[in-house]
């Protein structure tokens, strides 16, 4: 090239290359592509404009991961994102010697490519691939968490550990294997709940029992820990982390079960430890709607179930006042009405009147009365 222009020799080389690349002799093209790769010129192969390239790479990719990688790269270069995603999904599911992290990387890239809309690709077809990729990625991430945890598991015999790690650091395993072989026997109840979510297992009794086992297990672990954290702190962190990961799924993160469960835990095992409203704070931190939290607490107050009976009802009353106050201040900051409407506001005011009769201490009694008066004044 001279002064930015191809020389005669350079132009002839390009013309010759184009003539070679556009040849309709498949045998010749196959030999040419083999030569490109032998000479470490995969970049040249990706530049070739010929239908034989895809045929060549598809034929080779079933036995060689390098060809499979070139195939999805070729598709990406041609903006065939759906086809690239399909190749990457196949690689993640393959029996090639790939680590679990490599498979997760393929799935992550496949998800990005499957999410990219292109003319000529039906939305239903794109969503079908995206759903399959996303579902498998959920399973792979659970397996990754399990692998990480088992690497530090002291209950595994030293001679068994390498085998366990090898089993998990390879092909993505079925959820039934992860659950029955590893998670449930090891009492990894948080991973069990994630498996329920991935498997769409919706049996409420199983979910509730597993959450109960999780709280008890974390508490026991915290008591034996030398980290210095209070058990309630570890329990709260576990619930917040899992709630975020579950996306506050109503099925897997049932607030109507979890809030009473945590209140009973706090009463039985962490009484007078930590902030009085730490349980409710978990749910506000997770941005569970105030109305949802309030409704569960209201039900607990009126159900009069143990241990929140008699004088202990005030413990629920304290939380009702706490959430009503937070809800009130949040609603007046917005442009809407307090508590979302007059009916809600009147119901909360009446509830606070009832709570005031549950044995609140003097300070809370004054706070409760003050809040009621503010609500009443805004309703006039």
N, C-alpha and C positions, 0 to 999 in steps of 0.2 A: 504494500500500500504506500502510495506517495501523495503527500499533501491531502490526505483524507480520501484519496481515490484508489480503487483497486488497480493494480498493474495488470497488464495483459495476461501474465502468467497466473496471477491470483484469480482473475476472472475466469480463466479456463479451468483452474482447479475447482472453483465453485460450480461451474457448469458441469464438470465431470462428476462432482459429488452429488449434484441434483439428479443427474442421469442415473447414477448408481442407486440412489435412494428411491427413485420412482420406478425402478425396474419391476416388471410383473413376474419375474422369475423367483418363485418362492424359495426354491432350493438355494439359489444364489444369495437371496436376502438372508436366509437363515445362517449361511456360512459367514456372511458379512457381519451379522449381529454377534455371532460367536467371536469373531475376530475383534470387534469393538471391545467386548468385555474382557477378552484375553489381554488386550492392550490397555486395560483400565480406562477405557474411553466411554464409560456409561453415559457421560454428558452428551456425547455425540449421538448415541442411540436415542436419547430422549428428544433430540432435535429432528429426528427422521419423521417425515410426513408420509407414512405408508400404513395401510391397514394390516400389513404383515407384522408390524411391530407388536400389536396387541395379541395377535394369534401366537406369535413367537413367545411372548412373555407369559401368556396364559398357559401354554403348553409346558413351559419350564417351571412355572411358579408352584406347581403342586409338589415338586420334589426339592426345590431350592428357594430358601427364604430371600436370597439376594435378588432373584428374578421377581419374586412377589413384591418386594419393596420397590423395584423399578416399575412394576406395573401400576401401583397406586400413584407413584410419582408422575408417571406418564399421563394417567387420567387427570391428575391435578393440573398439569401443565396445559391440558386441553380443556380445563374447566368442567370436567365431567365428575363433579363432586360426589354424586350418588354412587357412581361406579367405584370411585376411590374408597368411599366409606365401606362398600361391600367387601372390597379386598382387605381392608384393615380389620373388619369384623371377622372375616375368615381367618386371618392371621392370629387374632386374639383367641380364636376357638381351636386353632390347629394343634397338631402334635409335635410341632417343631420344638427344639430345645430352647424354650424361651422362659425367662423368669416371670414371676407374677407381675412385677413392676413394668416389664416390657409389654406385657399383655394389656395392662391398664393404660399405658401410653397409647397403644394402638386404638383402644376403645375411646379414649379421650379425643384423639384426632378424628376417629370415625364419627363421633357425636358432632363435632364441629362441622365436618363435611356434610353429614346427613341433614344438618340444620340449615344448610345453605340452599336457598331456592334458586332454581334455574328454569328457564323456559323449556317446555317440552317434558318436564317431569311432573307427573300428577302428584298433588299434595298428599293424597291417600297413600301412594307408594312411598313417598318420602317419610311420612309419619310412621309407616309400618317399620321401616328400617331403623328410624330414630328410636322407636319404642324398644325394638329388640336390642339395640346397642345400649340404651339407657338401663334396661333391666339387667343385662349381663354386667354392666359396669357397677351397678349396685351390689351384685353378688361378689364381684371381684374385690370391691372395696371392703366388704365384710371379711372376705378371706384374707385380705391384707392386714386388717386389724387383728384377726385371729393369729396370723403368722407372727406379727410383731409381739403379741402377748405371749405366745408359746415360746418364743426365743428366750424370754426371761422367766419362764415358768419353772419354779424349783421342784414341783411335784413330779416332773418327768425324769425317768431314769437316764443317766448320762449316756448309756449305750443306745437308748431309744430316741434321744433328741435329734441326731442327724437325720434319721429316717422320717420323723415327723416334719422337720423343716423341708426336706426334699419333697415330701408328698404335697405340702402346701405351697411351695415356691415353684410351681409349674402350671400345668393346665388348671383352668378354673373349674372347681368341683361343684357338683349339684348341691343345692341348699340342704337336701335331706342328709347328705354326707357331712356337711359342715355342722349341722344341728346335732345329729344322732351320734356321730363319731367324736366330735370335739367339744362343741359349745355347751351342750347340756351336761355331759359327764364332768366337764371342768367347772361347772357352775358359773359360766360367763353369761349371766342373765341379760345384761345389756345387749350382747350380741344376739341372744335368742330373740329379743324383741325386734331387733333389726331384721332378723331372718323372717319373723312373722310378717313384717311389713313387706319385704321383698317377695314373699311367697303368697301374699294376700290372704294370710291366715287370720280370720276374723272372729274366732271363738273368744267371746268376752271373758269367759271364766279362765281360760288359759292366759290371756293377756294380763288380767288382774292378778292372778296367782304369781306370774313371773315378775311383775312389778313388785309385789310384796317380797318375793325372794330376793330381788335385787336390793331393796332397801335394807333388808336384814343382813345381806351379805356385805354391803358397803359399810354398814355400822360395825359389824364384827371385824372387818379388815381395818377400819379406822382405829378401833380400840387397840388392836395389836400393832399398829403402825408407830414408828418412832419419829414421824415427820412433825409432830406437834400440833397438827390441825385437829380441831374438834370434830367428832363424828358428824354433827349436823352440817358442818361446812362441806365435808366430803359428800354427804348425801345430797345437799343442795346443788353442788357442782355437777354431780352425776346426773341429776334430774334435768338441770338446765342444758347440759351438753346433749343429752339424749333427746330432749324436747326440740332443740334446734335441728338436730339431725333428722328427726322425724317430720320436720315441718309442721309441728303441732297437729299431726293427724288426729282427727277425732276418735278414730278407732284405736290407734296404737298409743295415743297420749290422751286417755280419757280423763279430762279434768274432774268430772263428776265422781270418779273413783280415786284419783290421785290426791286431790286436795284433802278429803277426809282421811285417807290413808296416811298422808304426811302429818296431818294434825294429830292423829292417834300416836304415830311414831314420836312426835315431839313431846306429847304428854307423857308417854310411857318410858321414854329413854333419854330425853334431852330437856326435861322440865327445868325451867329457870336457867337454861343455858342459851346464850346468844340472844339476839333481838327478839322481842315477843312476837313480832309479825314476820319472822324470817320465812315461814312457810308461804304466806300470801305473797311475800316479796319475790319468791321464785317465779310465780305466775305473772306478776306484773313485769318482771325483768324480761320474760319471754313474750311480752306484749299480748298475753291472753286478754280478750276484751273484759273491761271492768264489769260489764253486765253479766258475763258468764261467771266470773269469780263471785260476784255478789249473790247470784242465784243459788250457787252451791252452798255458800255460807248460810244463806237464809234457810235453805232446806235443812241444814245441819242444826240450826238453832231451834227450829220448830219440831224436828223429828225426836229430839230429846233422847238420843241414843248414847249409850256408854262410850267413853267415860265423860261425855259432856252433858251431864245431868246435874240438877240441883245447882249448887254454887259454881260448878264448873262451866255452866252455860255462859258465864261472863267471858270465858276465854274465846268463845266464838263471837260473843258480842263485841269484844275488843277488836277482832278482825273485821267485823262488819263495819264498825265505825272507821277503822283504818282505810278500808277499801272505799267506803262512801265518801270519805274526805278526799281521797286521791281522785276518785271519779268526778267529784264536784269541781275540784280545781282544774282538772283536765278539760272538763266541758265548758267552763266559763272562759277558758283561753281561746276556745274556738268560736266560730260564728253561729253555731247552733244553740239550741236551748239546753239548759242544765239537765243532765242525766238523759239527754236525748228526747225529752218531751215532758209535758206537764204530768201525764199519768205516772211515768216513772218517778218523777220528782216527788209527787204526793205519796207514792208507795214507799219510797226511801224515808221520807219524813216520818211516816207512820211507823216504819220499822225501827227507826232510831228512838221513837217514843217508847216502844216495847223494850228495846235494848237497855234503855235507861233504868228499867225496872229489874234488870238481871243481876244487880249487885256490883256495878262498876265502882271503881274507887273514885274519890272525890275529883281528882284531876280529870279523869276521863269523862266523868259525869258532866263537868263544866264544858269540856270540849264538845261532847255530844249535844248538849243543849245549845251551845253557840252555833253549831252547824245546822241544827234544826231551825233556829231562828233565821239564819241566812237563807235557808231554802224557802221558808215560809214567806219571807219578805220579797223574794224574787218571783214567787208565784202570785203575789197580789197584783 
